[in-house]
Amino acid sequence: MPTKPAPDRLYGRTKGKKLRPRQELLLATLLPRVAWPEVPFGGAVRETWLEIGFGGGEHAHALALANPDAGIIAAEVFENGICSLLSRLTAEELPPANLRLFTNDARPLLRGMVDGSLSRLFLMFPDPWPKARHAKRRFVHPEMLREAARVLRPGGEWRIASDDPTYQAWTDAVLAAQDDFIVERSLSRPAGWPPTRYEAKAILAGRQPVYWRLERLG
Ligand SMILES: C[S@@+](CC[C@H](N)C(=O)[O-])C[C@H]1O[C@@H](n2cnc3c(N)ncnc32)[C@H](O)[C@@H]1O
């Protein structure tokens, strides 16, 4: 296992299909109204949650609607994904007061957070980087685990899911070597976890997701 993760460089795509005028408009007009950290949460939120790599945003949006007391920071770097979540938000009269979008690399964001300031962390189907020579790029990594343990409050929860066998074995190995979290592992999505688009595709393609629930020890 590599001792150091890769430096904070983005290896995946940040741009996909050329944006349509409506998507450009959402980025120019709606994003500045929900951008983290420029725009603080609208209402009184009792805790802060962070989703890393929200993809199309359905998971973060479902969390925000079901948990009005939680301030959710949803991080994603892929422009088309950011537009998908923005587009989802236009279905409502006002964007949710408890959902904010961070559109840069989530790793420096996490590192900049105050000790114990986060109650929940979500990493749903991270890019798997299955080749051994790319292992350093995986988000689940001993160094990121230490960082997550620092930022999560005692009793705080980290949810991870992956459908990639290499990433699953890797995650099991990284989790077996730490003592900051109690770990529950499941082959079916635990109750209360919203589904994600990537998960639906994986299941359709016959891949078996693994779900880990980590509880920060006090
Ligand atoms: C395989 S997709 C899964 C998306 C979504 N969570 C789902 O389950 O449908 C992984 C996502 O993580 C995003 N991502 C990768 N590295 C990131 C980083 N450092 N900060 C924020 N997002 C990142 C990618 O752009 C991509 O959209």
The ligand as a MOL file (V3000), in Angstrom:
LIG
                    3D

  0  0  0     0  0            999 V3000
M  V30 BEGIN CTAB
M  V30 COUNTS 27 29 0 0 0
M  V30 BEGIN ATOM
M  V30 1 C -17.8340 7.3950 -10.1920 0
M  V30 2 S -18.4890 8.9890 -9.9180 0 CHG=1
M  V30 3 C -19.7830 8.6850 -8.7310 0
M  V30 4 C -20.7710 9.8100 -8.6300 0
M  V30 5 C -21.8910 9.6810 -7.5890 0
M  V30 6 N -21.3500 9.6900 -6.2310 0
M  V30 7 C -22.7520 8.4720 -7.8160 0
M  V30 8 O -22.6510 7.5220 -7.0250 0
M  V30 9 O -23.5280 8.4650 -8.8020 0 CHG=-1
M  V30 10 C -17.2220 9.7920 -8.9310 0
M  V30 11 C -17.3410 11.2950 -8.9440 0
M  V30 12 O -16.3840 11.8810 -8.0530 0
M  V30 13 C -15.9470 13.1150 -8.6140 0
M  V30 14 N -14.6390 13.4550 -8.0100 0
M  V30 15 C -13.4770 12.7900 -8.2020 0
M  V30 16 N -12.4750 13.3650 -7.5010 0
M  V30 17 C -13.0390 14.4240 -6.8390 0
M  V30 18 C -12.5040 15.4110 -5.9550 0
M  V30 19 N -11.2190 15.3940 -5.5970 0
M  V30 20 N -13.3490 16.3570 -5.4580 0
M  V30 21 C -14.6580 16.3510 -5.8240 0
M  V30 22 N -15.2200 15.4310 -6.6560 0
M  V30 23 C -14.4150 14.4860 -7.1560 0
M  V30 24 C -15.8760 12.8210 -10.0990 0
M  V30 25 O -15.9120 13.9980 -10.8720 0
M  V30 26 C -17.1010 11.9280 -10.3140 0
M  V30 27 O -18.2220 12.6600 -10.6970 0
M  V30 END ATOM
M  V30 BEGIN BOND
M  V30 1 1 1 2
M  V30 2 1 2 3
M  V30 3 1 2 10
M  V30 4 1 3 4
M  V30 5 1 4 5
M  V30 6 1 5 6
M  V30 7 1 5 7
M  V30 8 2 7 8
M  V30 9 1 7 9
M  V30 10 1 10 11
M  V30 11 1 11 12
M  V30 12 1 11 26
M  V30 13 1 12 13
M  V30 14 1 13 14
M  V30 15 1 13 24
M  V30 16 1 14 15
M  V30 17 1 14 23
M  V30 18 2 15 16
M  V30 19 1 16 17
M  V30 20 1 17 18
M  V30 21 2 17 23
M  V30 22 1 18 19
M  V30 23 2 18 20
M  V30 24 1 20 21
M  V30 25 2 21 22
M  V30 26 1 22 23
M  V30 27 1 24 25
M  V30 28 1 24 26
M  V30 29 1 26 27
M  V30 END BOND
M  V30 END CTAB
M  END
